[in-house]
Amino acid sequence: MDYRATIMLYFELLFALWLLWREGLLKDKNRLFPALVLVPLAFVLRYCLLTYETLDYQDWIKVWIQSLRDAGPWKGLGQEIWSCNYNVPYLYFLSLFSLSDIYDLYLVKLLSIFFDVVLAWGAMRLVGALTKDDPGRKLSAFLLVLWLPSVILNGALWGQCDSIYGAFAVLAVYLALDNRPGLSVAMAALSVSFKLQGIFLLPVYFLFLVSGHIKIRHILVFPAVYIASILPAVFAGRGFMELLTLYLRNTGTIGDGLNYNASTLYALFNFDALSKTGAARVGIAMTFFFCSAIYVWLVIRLKKLNNRTLFGAALLFCIGVPFFLPHMHDRYFFMADILTVVLAVSAPAFAPAALCVSFGSLLGYHAYLKMRYLLPMRCGAVANVFALALVAVYTAMSMADAPEEAPSAPPEPIEEHS
């Protein structure tokens, strides 16, 4: 193990503790002890996993970094890298890694671990927005996310980067509920710019809009940030329209399978009676009707929408959209994993939703990492159906608790925060 990578991991540990100290969560000895024990242990566990290589790293990420190294980091950004279907913001990091003689695997995983911390911090702030800054619950959220099996396996073991787009997505929800609409949309744009799966969250922005949490002008922040994220690669030589339409052109790279080790509708039912194309169209139509049903349900109760209702809607989208869409992969419920932890901490009666979603995710992780199924994926699909039902109940109860006359939108003076 390279001592430099160990030092970098140590500084990420210090960063995690500094965030807790800055939040004022280490002043009470009842919180100080668990933080000083559980946070370092979470990093020790990650340290033990740093040397593990998956086929994804060997066949793809390692090749991409070497391509950037061979071409030169700046020139490499100006070229299309063979077999790479990631958007360029992630390649900026890989380009920097190509300049170092530290083992690429360590740098890739250390980046994900850094965003594990940002992700835990974002979940902590979101819990604070839902529980009036309850310090015990905020610390619980931070620790639970840092110890969540799918988070540990995703970055420290698998070397994937879902914690990056996930962190920006969680911050996007928090900032919207905290009445900072411009920053919220910017975070959503960064989430999508790193991974297309960030779009699972975007449907909730219609509800943010009609409830007054964001204005139409704030929507313009999204294309501005997204375009800014691809400009360095454009300056390096990539075509602007090529990068702007990258996700559209990459839709053919996800494969034509209806399900890739994911706890979705296609694991629950047998679609042999339909062609793959026909079944995919059915799934897309069901996704549309699912989102439309949520819109109708909540818009007609517009006066009762509050932060908990909007959070519940965001969680419904993050579970339901990948559940109904075809071609989903094992890691596509990552945002749902995190937001159900936030739900469990802020409303403990609904903690089974977190267990259900994590169970479904871990079945997919096991299928890839161990190359065999622990249980049929339909077991995870059933669990996700149960989680959807629980979140729907939570969302309905949040409106039942809201007084009819309470305004859901932020007052006008808040506009200065955008």
LINMOJO-V385559 format. One record per residue. N is the residue number from 0. BURIAL is b if it has 24 or more other C-alpha atoms within 12 Angstrom, else e. Layout:
# LINMOJO-V385559
N|BURIAL, N|BURIAL
This chain:
# LINMOJO-V385559
0|e, 1|e, 2|e, 3|e, 4|b, 5|b, 6|e, 7|e, 8|b, 9|b, 10|e, 11|b, 12|b, 13|e, 14|b, 15|b, 16|b, 17|e, 18|b, 19|b, 20|e, 21|e, 22|b, 23|e, 24|b, 25|b, 26|e, 27|e, 28|e, 29|e, 30|b, 31|e, 32|e, 33|b, 34|b, 35|b, 36|e, 37|b, 38|b, 39|b, 40|e, 41|b, 42|b, 43|e, 44|b, 45|b, 46|b, 47|e, 48|b, 49|b, 50|b, 51|b, 52|b, 53|b, 54|e, 55|e, 56|b, 57|e, 58|e, 59|b, 60|b, 61|b, 62|e, 63|b, 64|b, 65|b, 66|b, 67|b, 68|b, 69|e, 70|e, 71|e, 72|b, 73|b, 74|e, 75|b, 76|b, 77|b, 78|b, 79|b, 80|b, 81|e, 82|e, 83|b, 84|b, 85|b, 86|b, 87|b, 88|b, 89|b, 90|b, 91|b, 92|b, 93|b, 94|b, 95|b, 96|b, 97|b, 98|b, 99|e, 100|e, 101|e, 102|b, 103|b, 104|b, 105|b, 106|b, 107|b, 108|b, 109|b, 110|b, 111|b, 112|b, 113|b, 114|b, 115|b, 116|b, 117|b, 118|b, 119|b, 120|b, 121|b, 122|b, 123|b, 124|b, 125|b, 126|b, 127|b, 128|b, 129|b, 130|b, 131|e, 132|e, 133|e, 134|b, 135|b, 136|b, 137|b, 138|b, 139|b, 140|b, 141|b, 142|b, 143|b, 144|b, 145|b, 146|b, 147|b, 148|b, 149|b, 150|b, 151|b, 152|b, 153|b, 154|b, 155|b, 156|b, 157|b, 158|b, 159|b, 160|b, 161|b, 162|b, 163|b, 164|b, 165|b, 166|b, 167|b, 168|b, 169|b, 170|b, 171|b, 172|b, 173|b, 174|b, 175|b, 176|b, 177|b, 178|b, 179|b, 180|b, 181|b, 182|b, 183|b, 184|b, 185|b, 186|b, 187|b, 188|b, 189|b, 190|b, 191|b, 192|b, 193|b, 194|b, 195|b, 196|b, 197|b, 198|b, 199|b, 200|b, 201|b, 202|b, 203|b, 204|b, 205|b, 206|b, 207|b, 208|b, 209|b, 210|b, 211|b, 212|b, 213|b, 214|b, 215|e, 216|e, 217|b, 218|b, 219|e, 220|b, 221|b, 222|e, 223|e, 224|b, 225|b, 226|b, 227|e, 228|b, 229|b, 230|b, 231|b, 232|b, 233|b, 234|e, 235|e, 236|e, 237|b, 238|e, 239|e, 240|e, 241|e, 242|b, 243|b, 244|e, 245|b, 246|b, 247|e, 248|e, 249|e, 250|e, 251|e, 252|e, 253|e, 254|e, 255|e, 256|e, 257|b, 258|b, 259|b, 260|b, 261|b, 262|b, 263|b, 264|b, 265|b, 266|b, 267|b, 268|e, 269|e, 270|e, 271|e, 272|e, 273|e, 274|e, 275|e, 276|e, 277|e, 278|b, 279|b, 280|e, 281|e, 282|b, 283|b, 284|e, 285|e, 286|b, 287|e, 288|e, 289|b, 290|b, 291|e, 292|e, 293|b, 294|b, 295|e, 296|e, 297|b, 298|b, 299|e, 300|b, 301|b, 302|e, 303|b, 304|b, 305|b, 306|b, 307|b, 308|b, 309|b, 310|b, 311|b, 312|b, 313|b, 314|b, 315|b, 316|b, 317|b, 318|b, 319|b, 320|b, 321|b, 322|b, 323|b, 324|b, 325|b, 326|b, 327|b, 328|b, 329|b, 330|b, 331|b, 332|b, 333|b, 334|b, 335|b, 336|b, 337|b, 338|b, 339|b, 340|b, 341|b, 342|b, 343|b, 344|b, 345|b, 346|b, 347|e, 348|e, 349|b, 350|b, 351|b, 352|b, 353|b, 354|b, 355|b, 356|b, 357|b, 358|b, 359|b, 360|b, 361|b, 362|b, 363|b, 364|b, 365|b, 366|b, 367|b, 368|b, 369|e, 370|e, 371|e, 372|e, 373|e, 374|e, 375|b, 376|b, 377|b, 378|b, 379|b, 380|b, 381|b, 382|b, 383|b, 384|b, 385|b, 386|b, 387|b, 388|b, 389|b, 390|b, 391|b, 392|e, 393|b, 394|b, 395|b, 396|e, 397|b, 398|b, 399|e, 400|e, 401|e, 402|e, 403|e, 404|e, 405|e, 406|e, 407|b, 408|b, 409|b, 410|e, 411|e, 412|e, 413|e, 414|e, 415|e, 416|e, 417|b
